[in-house]
Amino acid sequence: MISLIEVLQQLRNERSRIDEAIARIESRLTRAAGVHSNQGRKGMGQDERKVVAERMKRYWEQRRQARG
């Protein structure tokens, strides 16, 4: 015969599995909806990277020239 303690342990294990499944589903739903956890910064596109790279090249060239 199964004791109440064993039944409680089985229920807790099942609750844990259900909580994990819910978390996985919620994670997939938020990613599918386009909600991101790192909303503070946006990525740069290829054109933006080229502009920044050229600006930095000029910056470092000016620094080298200033040093002599």
Residue frames as qw, qx, qy, qz and C-alpha x, y, z in Angstrom:
[[0.000, 0.890, 0.457, 0.000, 0.00, 0.00, 0.00],
 [0.403, 0.469, -0.012, 0.786, 1.27, 3.46, -0.92],
 [0.333, -0.541, -0.469, 0.614, 1.70, 5.88, 1.95],
 [0.125, 0.949, 0.276, -0.090, 0.57, 9.48, 1.88],
 [0.312, -0.740, 0.349, 0.483, 4.20, 10.61, 1.88],
 [0.452, -0.024, 0.725, 0.519, 4.87, 8.63, -1.30],
 [0.290, 0.732, 0.593, 0.171, 1.74, 10.04, -2.95],
 [0.081, -0.953, -0.036, 0.289, 2.82, 13.58, -2.03],
 [0.393, -0.505, 0.539, 0.548, 6.28, 12.97, -3.48],
 [0.425, 0.306, 0.740, 0.422, 4.79, 11.64, -6.72],
 [0.154, 0.892, 0.426, 0.011, 2.51, 14.68, -6.97],
 [0.223, -0.856, 0.188, 0.427, 5.44, 17.05, -6.35],
 [0.447, -0.203, 0.670, 0.557, 7.46, 15.32, -9.07],
 [0.338, 0.576, 0.680, 0.302, 4.56, 15.60, -11.49],
 [0.003, -0.958, -0.209, 0.198, 4.09, 19.28, -10.60],
 [0.350, -0.640, 0.407, 0.550, 7.76, 19.87, -11.30],
 [0.413, 0.114, 0.736, 0.524, 7.49, 18.22, -14.74],
 [0.196, 0.796, 0.560, 0.120, 4.38, 20.27, -15.53],
 [0.164, -0.910, 0.005, 0.382, 6.06, 23.53, -14.45],
 [0.387, -0.389, 0.573, 0.608, 9.04, 22.79, -16.70],
 [0.350, 0.405, 0.740, 0.406, 6.76, 22.00, -19.64],
 [0.062, 0.919, 0.379, -0.090, 4.84, 25.24, -19.11],
 [0.276, -0.775, 0.236, 0.518, 8.10, 27.21, -18.97],
 [0.407, -0.090, 0.688, 0.594, 9.30, 25.67, -22.25],
 [0.251, 0.646, 0.670, 0.267, 6.01, 26.44, -23.99],
 [0.075, -0.945, -0.195, 0.251, 5.95, 30.02, -22.69],
 [0.376, -0.559, 0.416, 0.611, 9.52, 30.52, -23.85],
 [0.361, 0.192, 0.731, 0.546, 8.65, 29.35, -27.35],
 [0.125, 0.816, 0.559, 0.074, 5.57, 31.54, -27.46],
 [0.169, -0.895, 0.003, 0.412, 7.46, 34.69, -26.46],
 [0.365, -0.344, 0.575, 0.646, 10.19, 34.00, -29.02],
 [0.299, 0.426, 0.753, 0.403, 7.58, 33.38, -31.72],
 [0.019, 0.906, 0.417, -0.070, 5.86, 36.65, -30.81],
 [0.472, 0.626, -0.053, 0.619, 9.12, 38.56, -31.22],
 [0.454, -0.866, 0.072, -0.196, 9.45, 39.51, -27.57],
 [0.700, 0.331, -0.440, 0.454, 13.11, 39.67, -26.56],
 [0.640, -0.659, -0.278, 0.281, 14.63, 39.90, -23.15],
 [0.504, -0.298, 0.097, 0.805, 17.42, 42.21, -24.36],
 [0.279, 0.820, 0.467, 0.175, 15.27, 45.04, -25.65],
 [0.281, -0.839, 0.016, 0.467, 17.74, 47.73, -24.62],
 [0.138, -0.559, 0.548, 0.607, 20.03, 47.40, -27.62],
 [0.818, 0.504, 0.140, -0.240, 19.38, 46.75, -31.25],
 [0.757, -0.101, 0.446, 0.467, 21.74, 44.96, -33.56],
 [0.104, 0.677, -0.302, -0.663, 23.55, 46.71, -36.36],
 [0.839, 0.496, 0.208, -0.081, 22.92, 45.88, -39.95],
 [0.791, 0.081, 0.240, 0.556, 25.73, 45.30, -42.42],
 [0.301, 0.745, 0.151, 0.576, 25.52, 48.85, -43.80],
 [0.410, -0.890, 0.049, -0.195, 25.66, 50.36, -40.32],
 [0.839, -0.387, 0.197, 0.329, 28.72, 48.24, -39.50],
 [0.653, 0.390, 0.202, 0.617, 30.49, 49.52, -42.62],
 [0.003, -0.881, -0.061, -0.470, 29.79, 53.13, -41.65],
 [0.637, -0.757, 0.146, -0.018, 31.09, 52.56, -38.12],
 [0.866, -0.090, 0.211, 0.444, 34.16, 50.72, -39.44],
 [0.475, 0.603, 0.131, 0.628, 35.04, 53.60, -41.76],
 [0.254, -0.898, 0.018, -0.359, 34.52, 56.15, -38.98],
 [0.781, -0.581, 0.185, 0.136, 36.78, 54.17, -36.64],
 [0.790, 0.213, 0.167, 0.550, 39.46, 53.83, -39.32],
 [0.205, 0.778, 0.037, 0.593, 39.50, 57.63, -39.70],
 [0.548, -0.812, 0.064, -0.191, 39.55, 58.07, -35.92],
 [0.855, -0.368, 0.198, 0.306, 42.52, 55.77, -35.42],
 [0.645, 0.447, 0.141, 0.603, 44.37, 57.27, -38.37],
 [0.049, -0.870, 0.022, -0.491, 43.99, 60.73, -36.83],
 [0.719, -0.680, 0.142, -0.011, 45.22, 59.40, -33.47],
 [0.865, -0.023, 0.177, 0.469, 48.30, 57.88, -35.12],
 [0.417, 0.651, 0.094, 0.627, 49.04, 61.10, -36.95],
 [0.320, -0.886, 0.035, -0.333, 48.66, 63.15, -33.75],
 [0.824, -0.509, 0.160, 0.192, 51.21, 60.96, -31.96],
 [0.004, 0.810, -0.491, -0.322, 53.75, 61.60, -34.66]]
